Structure formats: C-alpha cells, structure tokens
Amino acid sequence: MKWVIVLTIIASFCAFELAMAQADGFRCSYDDGQVVERGYPNRPMTADEKHQFVEFQKQWEQLKPQFRLYMKGEAAEMPTIPAVPCFCCEPCLGNAIGNTFV
C-alpha cells in the first residue's frame, strides 16, 4: 500500500517537473510574469495572479521537507500537494498538466 502511495507521489512530482519545463506542445505557460497561451496574445499577469503564483511557490517549497519526512516514515500523513493556479483563457487540464512555468 505504501508503495502505491509512493509511486503516486513520485508521479505527481514528475508531473510538476514536467509542468515546470517549457515545451512547444503545451498550450499555456507562465514566463517571467507573462501568461503565454497558444491562440491568444501574451499578456502580463495581474497583481492578483502574481500574488497567487507566489503563494503557490511558497506552498510548493513548504511541501518538500514535509514530503521528505513522510518518505522517512516520520510523518503519519502524506502532505497535500498544492494546486497549480490557472490563469489561462481556456480551462486548465489539471493540477499541473496543461500549464508550464519558466
């Protein structure tokens, strides 16, 4: 059972890392304070979007040590993976897939 959870977590981390890489096949990305979406003109993030993105980054950094403790068996519960915010015109495909960050 724990291996299933571990593999799920690893897959989530891989998905996040994939989301962090810029790739031509993705339809929406965040690049240096800009929202870049295929089929739409680039636009700057609003102040609220920038704030949400900073909060997401903080949550992601807080997750790392909690996850290490969980993997060592020193935490009873798996930490909650923060949702990647979506600032795109079109709906995002999921927590990480469909958005990229640079």
C-alpha positions as CSV (number, residue, x, y, z in Angstrom):
1,M,0.0,0.0,0.0
2,K,2.8,2.4,0.9
3,W,4.5,1.8,-2.5
4,V,1.3,2.7,-4.3
5,I,1.3,6.0,-2.4
6,V,5.0,6.5,-3.0
7,L,4.5,5.9,-6.7
8,T,1.6,8.3,-6.8
9,I,3.7,11.0,-5.1
10,I,6.6,10.4,-7.5
11,A,4.2,10.6,-10.4
12,S,2.9,13.9,-9.0
13,F,6.4,15.3,-8.6
14,C,7.2,14.2,-12.2
15,A,4.1,15.9,-13.4
16,F,5.1,19.1,-11.6
17,E,8.6,18.9,-13.0
18,L,7.1,18.4,-16.5
19,A,4.9,21.4,-15.9
20,M,7.9,23.4,-14.9
21,A,9.6,22.7,-18.3
22,Q,8.9,24.9,-21.3
23,A,7.7,22.8,-24.2
24,D,6.2,23.8,-27.5
25,G,3.4,21.3,-27.2
26,F,1.9,23.0,-24.1
27,R,-0.9,25.4,-24.7
28,C,-0.4,27.7,-21.7
29,S,2.7,28.8,-19.8
30,Y,3.8,31.4,-17.4
31,D,7.1,33.1,-18.4
32,D,8.6,36.0,-16.5
33,G,5.3,37.4,-15.3
34,Q,3.6,36.8,-18.6
35,V,0.8,34.4,-19.4
36,V,1.6,32.8,-22.7
37,E,-1.3,30.9,-24.3
38,R,-1.4,29.4,-27.7
39,G,-4.0,31.2,-29.8
40,Y,-4.1,34.2,-27.6
41,P,-1.8,37.3,-27.3
42,N,0.7,37.2,-24.5
43,R,-0.4,39.3,-21.5
44,P,1.2,40.3,-18.2
45,M,-0.1,38.6,-15.1
46,T,-2.4,40.8,-13.0
47,A,-1.3,41.7,-9.5
48,D,-3.7,39.1,-8.1
49,E,-2.3,36.4,-10.4
50,K,1.3,37.3,-9.4
51,H,0.2,37.0,-5.7
52,Q,-1.4,33.6,-6.3
53,F,1.6,32.4,-8.1
54,V,4.0,33.5,-5.3
55,E,1.7,31.8,-2.8
56,F,1.8,28.6,-4.9
57,Q,5.6,28.7,-5.0
58,K,5.7,29.1,-1.2
59,Q,3.3,26.2,-0.7
60,W,5.5,24.0,-3.0
61,E,8.6,24.9,-1.1
62,Q,6.9,24.0,2.2
63,L,5.8,20.7,0.7
64,K,9.4,19.4,0.1
65,P,10.5,19.0,3.7
66,Q,7.1,17.6,4.7
67,F,7.3,15.1,1.9
68,R,10.9,14.0,3.0
69,L,9.6,13.4,6.5
70,Y,6.7,11.3,5.1
71,M,9.1,9.2,3.0
72,K,11.2,8.5,6.0
73,G,8.2,7.4,7.9
74,E,8.4,10.3,10.3
75,A,5.1,11.8,9.3
76,A,1.8,10.0,9.6
77,E,0.0,11.6,6.7
78,M,1.1,12.4,3.2
79,P,1.3,16.2,2.7
80,T,-1.3,17.8,0.4
81,I,0.1,18.8,-2.9
82,P,-0.8,22.4,-3.7
83,A,-2.9,23.0,-6.8
84,V,-1.2,24.9,-9.7
85,P,-3.1,28.1,-10.3
86,C,-4.6,28.5,-13.8
87,F,-4.6,32.0,-15.4
88,C,-5.4,30.8,-18.9
89,C,-8.3,31.9,-21.1
90,E,-9.1,28.2,-21.7
91,P,-9.7,25.8,-18.8
92,C,-6.6,24.1,-17.5
93,L,-6.4,20.4,-17.9
94,G,-5.5,19.5,-14.3
95,N,-3.3,20.3,-11.3
96,A,-0.1,20.5,-13.3
97,I,-0.6,19.2,-16.7
98,G,-1.5,21.8,-19.3
99,N,0.4,24.7,-17.5
100,T,4.1,25.3,-17.8
101,F,6.3,27.6,-15.8
102,V,9.6,29.2,-16.7
